[in-house]
Structures are given as structure tokens and as C-alpha cells.
Amino acid sequence: MPPVPAGWKGKCQPGEAFNFSTCNRKVVGARYYLNGYEAEEELEKTVSFRSARDSAGHGSHTASTASGRYVNNMNYKGLASGGARGGAPMTRIAVYKTCWSSACYDVDLLAAFDDAIRDGVHVISLSLGSDAPQGDYFNDAISVGSFHAVSRGIVVIASVGNEGNPGSATNIAPWIVTVGASSTDRDFTSDIILGNGAHFSGESLSLQKMNTSARIISASEAYAGYFTPYQSSYCLESSLNITKAKDKVLVCRHAGSSMESKLAKGTIVKEAGGVGMILIDEADKDIAIPFAIPAAIIGKKMGYKILSYVNNTRNPTSKILSAKTVLGSQAAPRVAPFSSKGPNALTPEILKPDVLAPGLNILAAWSPATANMNFNILSGTSMACPHVTGIVALIKAVHASWSPSAIKSAIMTTATMLDKHRKPIRAGPDGRKANPFDMGSGFVNPKQVLDPGLIYDATASDYKSFLCSLGYSERSLRLITRDNSTCNQAFTTAAGLNYPSITVPNLKKSFSVSRTVTNVGRPTSVYKAVVFPPTGINVTVVPKRLVFSSYGQKINFTVKFELTAPVNDYVFGSLSWRNKRTWVTTPLVVRAVRSSLVHGYNF
């Protein structure tokens, strides 16, 4: 790496297992924050590494995804072998460690934001967030801290959350780039072979295999002590009878989304004497896990088939093989089931997430302090966020004068809603067609982001007008802005913000939204409006053509929505500004108010 730029004002804070000299031309800054954590966690006697040193692996994983240099033979215990690099390999990293074993505290997060802004960072990547539902913007440390960063030209990218349910999206402030998680075209699977010759494939990172077949039973048959067969079917701690489980393959169930509890089930089966495990994930998550015994995760549908074999066969047997890397077996990208979804529970006029990026079974760097390995495979919207961070860094390197909202717009309007086979991206265990609540504007397209043609720009004063449109008092507004801002310029509704997506959550009969686009393509260019209207909605765009004569020129347009048929839920469409070279696409999301009366329909 070349020398650290003279404008960098950060520092390398020494601490446990981390010296001042640990920083270099790549890791140019490192700080840690404990005040909030120690004030709240008084009983916690120790923390892992009182320094910026990564003791969990998560920070190394996300940082390398965004910014890692090229590695020749990267792999996880032989799986996923090949060359790899981060999104923007020549960028530099400054570490701000705010999270500890049990929590991240607001005061520590805000102190880190303050330092990062003063230090002179260009991009802030936040693979963390609150539980859903998120509180008001002025009560949410990430919303407040990121507002100040964005107001100073720093792009903030954050993960949408891992709760997976409708309305569970977090980090939903409109000034943040909020990222959902998708799959790639690479899976890690273990083969399951039943005694009747049937073959199944489940998700796994377990490199152990069974050399011979063994008796397979439902874990409910191995219930122990005070546990009912139903409780034992979930392979809870102490729920399995060692005599019944010994030398068997157990079929266990799993509910919820905790990766740790899935991992623990493999250990529980092993300690009970089991030689293998088939785990039925009732939420149908696709995450691969490094189990302690030969094991594989399957969905409910496959689980019922295997249990049917177990229950209807006199001496059922099974054999589980070691995990392997499989390329191209499924359509990709598809929305990861755990990725949190819209609608935005706090401000439904702002669509979240904004975009989708790879977050399922991602191979990246790992801290050797937490395990004796340099690379690991993890899943989560935490892994999706730094993919977009790398893209943002590349845009910023080419278009240094672009605002955070301009960069965000370039990423959103160039995203795709099609998978690699040019078919609509799918979501959920049932493979339904994904919608903007799953993926925002779509899957990021790094090849297009540097030349988006048009951008939807917004300033700090626009975000203040947005907050005022929500009914915030000036006192509440100033909790975010920390200045003497007033609400003289409030939008009529939150939909008035110049956002690269348009959401109308309460359409009665008709409603109009205005937007402004800025030409960042060829100075002389003409765009035509192409509309795919949501079902039951008539969409009119005025003007239908945008004629630009100079770079940086701004043109306003209006989108009018009219109800033409009964609509009982959210419906989706799109508006694209199109010329021979470029498509600038904006999702349209509309929900009608049920009490509306249209063409004699009462609904």
C-alpha cells in the first residue's frame, strides 16, 4: 500500500494484544469504546481483549469482505477453495470497536461516530443494529450518529437485520444505505443416503462422514427424564436418553433463527452417543453450519419424507457424507430467508431494505484469536453490508464530489430484479417471486454503478424537512441535528423526500409524488418514462420525456397514482427512465386504504 494520506487524522489506540505498531498502511486506525458497556454491565468482570483486537471474528470477516487484498488459495477446511478479494482491495481500514460479548451501547456507538467523523473516514460500514421494531430516529443511536456522518459527506451502509419477518427491517433511516442478504450460486451440502436407496442433500459445513450406515430414529423416540417426546424432538440439552440415542442417526427439529442453537444440537446429539444428525429447519433457512458430527440441515418438505421413511420401515438406516462445495445447483441470487423485510414499520413511505447483496454462506477472513483458522464461512445481513461498502468505496474513488445520497441512488437505480438466468429473483422457502419488501430496488450491480445516468440527490436540509413531515417537534429534531434547526421547510408528507424509490402506503383515491433527477451521464441526453404499474393502480408520469442539455442539470417530474380496482394489500411496480444506453429504475410500492370506494366497489 502507498503511504497513509496526509489528511488522515485517526490514531492507533494501544491495548490488550494490540500495540500501536499493529496499525500499518492498510489498517490505519484502531479505537475501542468501553465506557457505556462497563457502566451498564457492572457484574461483567472481564471483556475479551480490552483493545481494538477482534476476539469474535465478525469484525475481521466484514472488514475483509469490504476491503481485503487478494488471497491466492482461500478456503474453509478445503471447502470453497480459490482466489478471493474484498470489494475495494486498495482501500484502508479504520477500526472502531463498540460491541462486546453481550451488547453494543448507544454512548459507545455515538462516541465512535464522533471519532470516525473527526478522523476523516469516507465510508462507515455498520454490520450491526437494534432489534425490531426500531425506535424513533431521535432515540436510535445509529440513526443519530449516521445523520451527522452523512451531513458531512460520509456514506453510511448498514445491515437490515436477520429476523426475516415482514416489517422487521431495522436501520431504516432514509440517509442510510440499508442492505438485505441474498445467496450466491455456491452451496455447501452433505449427502444423506437412506437404507431404501433414496438420496437427499442438506446444508452443512461438517467435514466428518459416516463410513457405514446406522439406524435412524426420530429424536422424539430418544426422550429422557422429564422431557416429553415432543420436547426431545428438538434435541434440547439433557433431553436425549443415551441408551436410546447411542450409535443412531437422530432426526431433530429446529425452530427459530439462532445459528448457535443449531450448532449446539449437533454437540448434544454427539454427547448422547449419536453418530449423525439430520436437522429439520422449520423456518427453512439455507445456512450451512460446521457441526461436531456428520450432519445436514434440511427443510420441512424433505424432513417429512425422511420421517415417513423412518416411521414406515422396520429397520430404517441412514448414512451422512461429508460436506462438499456445489456450484450452480440453485437459481441465484435468491433472497436469504433470514433477511429482514419491509414494510418500514416506522416510516412506511421509505422503502427498506434499499438493495440486496450476498450474505449467505460467505467465505472471508477470521480472527485467529477466536479459532485456529484464518478464514470462516458466515451468514447474515452483516455479511451483505460490506459487499455494498466495497462498491461505495469504488464509486467514491471515481466520483469524489458525489453526495452520499447520489452514491446511494446510483446503487439503487442500477440494481437488478433478475437472477443470473434472467428470471425474477425468488424469495422464501416456497420460491415465491421476490418483491421490493424483500430486496428494495434489487440485487446490486457493480458493473453499472459508476454510470447510472441520472441520480436522485438529497441534502441534510432535505432530511430535516423529512423529519419535520413526520410531526417531529423542533425539540425532537434538534435531538438528531444537535443545532438550531427549525421546521420551516417541512414536506407535506414523508413521501416528499427525493428518494430513489416511491412508496404510497395509504392511497385513498389519487395521490401525486414529485421527484428531481440530476443528469450525471452524457451532457445531451433524452430519457423516456417506462412504467409497469402496480395491479389495480393507474400511474401517470409528467413529463413523459426528460430532455437534458448539460451535465448536472436537474429536472422535476410528478408521478400520479390513481386507484382503478380493489386492492387489499401492498402492490408493486416500477418506473424506469430509459434511453439507448441506460435504464434508471425506481420501485413503486402502493397500498390502498381499505375504506375507499372506487367504481362501485366497497372494500
ABEGO torsion letter per residue (X at the ends): XBBBBAABABBBBBBBGBBAAABBAABABBBBBAAAAAAABAABABBBGBBABBAAGAAAAAAAAAABBBBABBBBGGBGBEBBBBABAABBBBBBBABBAABBBAAAAAAAAAAAAAAGBABBBBBBEBBOBBBBAAABAAAAAAAAAAAAGBBBBBBAEAAGBBGABBGABAABBBBBBBBBABBBBBBBBBAAGBBBBBBBABABBBABBBBBBBAAAABBEABBAAAAAAGBBGABBAAAABGBBBBBBBBEABAAAAAAAAAAAAAAGBABBBBBBAAGBABBBBBABBBBBBBAAAAAAAAAAAAABABBBBBBBBBBBBBGABBOBBBBAABBBOBBAABAABBOBABBBBABGBBBBBBAAABBBABBBBBEAAAAAAAAAAAAAAAAAABAABBAAAAAAAAAAABBABBAAGBBBBBEAAGBBBBAAAAEAEBBBAAAAABAGBBBBBBAAAAAAAAAAAGBBAAAAAAAAGBABBAAABBABAAABBBABBBBABBAABBBBBBBBBBABBABBBBBBBBBBBBGBBBBBOBABBBBABBGBBBBBBBBBBBABBBABBBBBBBBBBBAABBBBBBBBBBBBAABBBGGBBX
